[in-house]
Amino acid sequence: MANLLFTTRDVARELARRYSTMTHDELDVLESILRPMKFAKNEKILVEGEVCENIYWIAKGLLRQFYYKNGKELTEHMAVENNIVMCIESLFKEEPTRLQIMAIEPSLVYAIPRVLLEQVAMKSVNIQILYRKILEESLIDSQIHADMLRFESAQDRYAKLVKLQPQLVLRAPLVYIANLLQMTPETLSRVRTSALLEK
């Protein structure tokens, strides 16, 4: 499917295709809770101190999740089209988040409000499955990233990112990629050069 999903119906269909088969009526329900949102380059979607109320599906663009530690910006997660971004702890505890979400490119995002998703999931097994699979995917992605940082060399971390998210590597600024992989821009530059020479 093309990356440019511009209608709520397209997005509902894509979510159903990816996470859970749905009837026509269930697609109607899912479509009814989707909230399209446009963000300019470098615009914040969520700032520190706010409560994350939505799961965000990226229809077009590139989002970055980051936080501040000792005055430095640290990138936690980045995602391109057809991916989900959320601050999971804030979302479920309904507490202010320390994470922030920003659009790196002009982005079209569909917010799925957690409260509404839970209400409609009570009435539909397929929407329950969709909700569960979104959460599973998010937790697995977090685990893969944490294990990559714990156990893999700089070269292996970069190689894994290229394999898992090639679009991200092509489009995100190098400083953010280095930050995501917990290496300096200089180390990333050496790793990239070495990877190119090996090809």
Buried (B, 14 or more C-beta within 10 A) or exposed (E): EEEEBEEBBBBBBBBBEBBBEBEEEBBEBBBEBBEBBEBEEEEEBBEEEBEBBBBBBBBBBBBBBBBEEEEEEEBBBBBBBBBBBBBBEBBEEEEEBEBBBBBBBBBBBBBBBBEBBEEBBEEBEBBBBBBEBBBEBBEEBEEEBEEBEEEBEBBEBBBBBBEEBEBBBEBBEEEBBBBBBEBEBEBBEBBBEEEEEEE
